[in-house]
């Protein structure tokens, strides 16, 4: 497995030097300074790639080419943005970038309600609290017909939670939720979020799925032509938020996506934390079932609660059996190697990490501090070594 590290470009406070010191060999990044739907040029891609290579690493995965809402809605601007997406994909392939991770989440990307939730050990974790989220949706955002998406007991809990919130707490909650919206934090307003959500009011889950499958018919042939492997990222969390359709949330969704355009270039990003946040998802079973189409892995862990809330736990301490999952991925790598596949090594990155020690006083991207990910990567490296040792026999 290729140890990789997410890097948000030159403005990232966690530098490429930090990533290399953590032991990473691959870099997961994108042209984050060109995120407005324009096609990325070969020159811009090669410049970014050269920066990574000068630091002694390789650009292993592009995460992500942004998928404009026009594509998800399939509105009058759909063709313009699809063509730009395909141009960026072709140019990445031309530059030798082997994997592209992307997502198809409407309006909100990853969503958490608390970005600094205290852990028992003294670190700070990311957390999604269902009652806090419902309180925001129902009583702060005041989304039209929001009450239709919640059970009466949760609405009452959310009401009590909201009534106990100070203005400062409400502002922090809103800022935390907005942090997961595409684009730069601080550029979104409450009215703007409400309007973006409303633009999807007439789109059912079936409509959204049809738009995704149409998108795949456009992009998979381009990926195949240029030698790029696509990996769709799951919804995060993998259930509806703000009443919006979420269609990449479980094994049935994966089967539909892979079956719709049945080509090796059409694959998945196996995000253990995202899929692991949904009750009923067995990550090891999913990794085994879809093994040949796992093109990239995000390895993190979660602890779920009955109401849909969850906390991002330590990488080896949560509801996901990380040892079993890694063993399944290593088994697939050996199978690919025996077949002579060029993509026998699966890139992965330690997804997120707790805010630890000095990082608690530094400004970092939520979930992407240095020390927490370094710890996670070291733990995962140990799991991989142990799995390999057991596979070949102790002392071999």
N, C-alpha and C positions, 0 to 999 in steps of 0.2 A: 504494500500500500504506500502511496506517495504522500508523505507528510507535507501538508500545505498550510497556508496561512492567509487569511483575508487581509487585504491592504486597500485602503480607500484613496490611494494616491498621495501626492506630495503634501497635501494638507492633513494627512492622518498623523496624529500625535504619536502613534506607534509606528516606528519607521521600518524600512526594509532591513536595516542593520539589526533592529530588535528581533525581527522575524528570523533572521539567519542565526542569531545567537540562541534563539529558542530551539533551533534544530530543524527548522523547516527547509525544504528544498524546492517546493513549489509555491507559487503565489497565485492567490485567487483575487482577481481584481477586474476593474472595468474602466472605461473612460468616464469617470464620474464627473468630469468638468464639461462633458457633452451629453446632457441627459434630457434634452428637449425634443427628442424625436428625430433629429437630424441623423443622417447616415454617418458612420465613423469612417474616415478616410484611411487608406492603407498607411499613409505617412504618419498619421497620428497614432495608429495602432503600433507601428514599428518603433516610433519614438518611445512609447510607453514600455514596450517589450525590451528595448535596449536599456532603459533605466533599471529594470528588474535584473537583466543579465549582468549588468555592471556590478550589481550587489551580490552576484554569485548564485543566483537562483533562476528558475524558469517560470514563465507565465503558464501555469498548468491548466487553469480554468478561467473563463470569462464569466463573472457573476456581477451584473447581468446586463444584457441589452434590455432597456426598459420597454415594456409593452404598453403603448398608449391606450387610454380608455376608448378611443375610437375603434380600436381593434376588438376590444371586448364587447363593445356595443354594436359593432359592425354598422356604424353610421356612415354619413356621406364622406367623411374623411378617412375611412377605413383603408382604401387602396393606397393613398399617399403614405400612411404610416407603415403599412405592410411592406411596401416596396423599399422604404428606407430601412426597415428591419432586415429585410433580405440582403440589401446592399452591405449593411454592417456585418451580417453573418458571413457573406462571401469574402469580405475583406479580412475578417478574422481568420477564416480558413486559408486565404492566400498568405497571411502572415505566419501561419503555422500554429495557431492556437487550437488545441485539439478538442476542447470541451466548452460548451456554452450552457450555463445554467440560466433559467428564466422562470418567471411565475405568471400566473393568470388570475391573480386576486383583484377583485374590483374595489377601487377607491383606497381601501386600507391594505397595507402590506402587513408585516408582522405587527402585532398589537399587544402591548402590556399596559397594565394600570399602575405599576410601581417599578421604577428602575433602580431603586436602592432599598430593597427589602432585606432587613437584617437576618442573617443566618445564625444558627446556634454557635458556630465557630467564630463569629465576629466579622465575617465577610458580608458583602452586599450583593443580592441576587436580583434577577428580573422575575416579576410575578404578574400573573393575570388573575384578578379577583372578579368573579362574575357579578357579585352584588355592586361593586364599585363601577364596573362597566355599565351595568343596567342603570345605575343612578345617573351616570353621565348621559346616557342615551335618552332616558325618560325625562329627566328633570333639569338638565343643563342644556344639552343640544335641543331637546324637545322635538325630536324627530316625529314627523307626522305618522300616526298609527303605530308608534313604537310599542305600545302596550300589547299589541297583537302578537308580539314575538316573545313574550315572557309569561310564565305561569303566575297566577295571583300571589302565591306565597313569596316569590322572588320580587315581585313588584312592591310588596309591602316592606320586605327587607331593604330593598333599594331606597324606598322612600325614607325609612328611618335612617339609613346610612347618609343620604343626602341632607336631611335636616340637621344632622350632627356635624356636617362639614363647615369649616370656616371658608371664607372667600379665598384664602391662601391655599387651602387644601383643594378646592375646586379648580383653581388655576393650575396647580401642580398636576392634578389628575388629567386635565385637558392637555397640558403640555406633553405628558407622558403618552397619551393616546395619539396625539398628533405626530410624535416622534416616529411612528411607524408608517406615516403617509409618504408616498413617493415625493421627491423634491427636497428642497432645503427646509430644515426645521425653522419655524418662525415665519414662513411665507404663507401659511394656511390660516384662514379665519374661520370662526364658527359658522358664519353664513356661507362661506365657500364650501366647507365640508358638507353642510346640509344640502346645498345645491348639487354637489357631486353625487351624493347618495341618491337624491331624488331623480337624477338622470337615469338611474337603473331601475326605477319603480316598475316599469312595464316589461322588464326582462326576467323571465322565469329561469330556473335552473336548467331546464331543457334547452331554452334559448341560448343561455350562456355556454352550455356544453357544445351545442351546434356551432357556435362562433369559434370556440377553441378548436374543434375538429376541422373546421374550414381553414383556420390559421395553420394547422399542422399540414394540410395538403399543400399549402403554399411554401412552408419553410423546410420541411423534411427533404424534398428533392434538392434544395440548395445545399443543405448540410451534407447530404450524401455526395453531391458533386465535388464539394470542397474538402471532404474528409473530416468534417466536424461531427462530434457526437453531442446531441442535445439531451439535456436533463431537466425536465420540468420539476420545479420545486413545489412541495405541497402547500396548501393553505396553512397559515400560521396565526392563530390556532385553527385546527381543521373542523370548524363548524361556523355557521352563519353568524356574522356580526352586522349590526345595523339593518337586519333584515335582508342583507345582500346575499346573492347566491355564491356558494363556495363549492367547487366541483372537482377539487383535487385533494381529497380528504381521507380516502380509505382504499382498500385493495380493489374494490369494484371499480372505483374511479380510474385507478392505474390500468386495470385490464381494458377498460373502454378506450383509454388514450392510446395504449400500445397497439390495440387491435385495430383502431381506426386507420392508422397508417403503419402497416406492419413491416417496418424496416429497422435494421439494427441502428441506424442513426437516430431513431426516435426512441429516447430512453428517459430515465428518471434520475432526479437527485434524491437519494434516500436520506431524508432528514429525520434522524431518530427522534429529536426533540419535538418537531412539529407533528409527525404522525403519532408519536408517543403520547401526545396531549389528548388524544381521542380514545375514549373507552372502547375496547374491542379490537384495537389495532395491535397485532402481534408482529413486532418488528423483525424478529428472526424468521418467522414464517414468510413475511413479505419479501425479505431479502433473498430467501431461498426460492420462492415462487418466481420472482422477477429478476433473478440473478443475472441473466445474460444481458439485461437492459439497464443494469445499474451502472451509470457512467460517472457518478460522483457521489460522495457521501458527506453529510454533515453529522458529526458525532457529538451529541450532547444528551443530557438526561433531564427528566422531569419527575416531579411527584404530583399526581393528580388528586383532586378532591371530588366528592360526589356531585357537587353543583356545577362542575365544569371549570372551576378554578384550578390553577396549578402554579408551582414554583419551579424555576430552573435549578435543579439540584447539582451536586458534584457530578462529574462525568461518570463515575463508577458507582454512584449511590442514588438510585432512583427506580422508577417503574420499568425502565428499559434494561433488559439483561445485556449489558454492553459486551460481556465476554462472549456470550452466545452469538451476538450480532457480528462481532469482529471475526469469530470463527467461520461464520457463514460467508462473509466477504472474502476471507483468505482462501476458503475452499473454492470459491468462484474464480479467484485469481489463478489458482493452480490448474483449474479446468481449462481456463482460457490459454494459459501457457502451453498446456499439452496439445491444444488445438492449433497452436501457432498464431493466435490472435495478436495483432499489433497493440491492442489495448488491454493487455493482460494485467497491467498495474492500474488499480483503481485509485484516483486521487481522493483524499479526504482532508478535511480540516477540523480542528477542535472548534466546534460551534459554540460561540459565546464563552463566557467565563465569569466567575464572581469577581467583584471588585475587592482586591486584597491589598493589605499593607499600604505602601506608599501610593498606589494607584487610587486609593480612596480620596486623596487630596489633589488629584490631577483631573484635567478635562479630557475625557475620552469619549469615543462613540459608544453608546449604550450596548453592553454585551461584548465589546471589543477592546477591553483593556489588555495590557501586556501580561501581567503576572498571572492572572486567572487563566488565560489561554495557555501560557507556558506550562502551568501546572497540569491543565487538561491534556495538553499534547504529551507531556512526560508520562502521565498515567496511561494514556492510550498506547504509547510506544511500548510500555511495559506489558500491556495486555497482548499486543501483537507478538512480542517476543515470547511470552508464555505460551500462547496458542501454537506458535511455530515449534517450540520446544516439545510440547506434548504431541504434536502431530508426528514429529520425527523420533520421538522416544527420549525420555529423560537421559541426559548424559551423552546423547548422540553427537 
